[in-house]
Amino acid sequence: MSLIPATILTGFLGSGKTTLLKRVLTEAHGQKIAVIENEFGEENIDADILVSDTTENIIQMSNGCVCCTIREDLRATLRDLAEKKRKGELDFERVVIETTGLADPGPVAQTFFMDDEIAESYLLDSILTLVDAKHAAQQLNDRQEARRQVGFADQLFISKTDLVGQEEVDALMHRLKHMNPRAPQKAVHFGEVALSEVFDLRGFNLNAKLDIDPDFLKDEHEGHDHGGHDHDGHEHGEHCDHPSHQHDAGHQGHAHHHHHDDDVKSFVYKSDRPFDPAKLEDFLGAIVNIYGPRMLRYKGVLNMQGTERKVIFQGVHQLMGSDLGPAWAVGETRTSKMVFIGLELPKDIFLQGLEQCLV
């Protein structure tokens, strides 16, 4: 049986997660979707779109979708759903897990890798994070959970952009890109997103694409030999006292120079010299051991000595996987690129350590 794709939907309170879910569930898209809700959600899916409210925690909907609230362990719920699907008791093609507004998506994502039974039934497709443009600055300043959700995302949807000015939206997008340069950002109208932008994004695939906006690599690193340096924006005065200020009034066009010193940050490492596989494996093993809980997402497409193929690795917290990708093309510059997203990661230790793993 083919694996059931799973999507984790996370996001700030009031960002439109429920609106997005309702749309996904009621739209006549011909897909049968099972939605798992953490039951202490702020607002639950309205009962009027559900067929019957039974004591059983799995509810069939009029268009064939399935809804369940988690009253116990997520693993148990996922196993239960997969088993019912195998037995033909439930018919669904994919799963969406909605986390509560302040949940950390990390452990939810890890469930798909750590539990063999779940790994044999499901394929984690991506983590989607909804950001409420109107309240984002405040939420990002005040809540580490909100910053973590941004760091984990494979795709960021920014809702309520119509309620704030363009400058504020630009400043927010710039800030989010510093926290997570690998997640594409899209402004959406309160949770209204085309389904093609929600499903089958393959954000967790070990593919040879390292989705970092090329401008991000360019504008920050002019004149530095290896990608990572100076990109926490120390050159962009961090002295604006509190990021919540609408501090762009007098600076038309310079909004992006106000860089917030968020604890969730990203940095990129690039090198044209090949890595020594044994050294790199030891080093990555060591940093994941020490900093794993603070490493949200990381990915690399690497030039390794001894193989003509790209080596791809990625991870969430302490879980790391790697794979051989396609061969380097003739004439292609064999550049290793890595991006690390995490909480207060010691960039210099990472960069020096990686440098020492080169052949």
Summary of the structure (lengths in Angstrom):
residues: 359
radius of gyration: 21.2
end to end distance: 43.4
largest distance: 64.1
contacts: 1129
relative contact order: 0.13
helix: 33%
strand: 26%
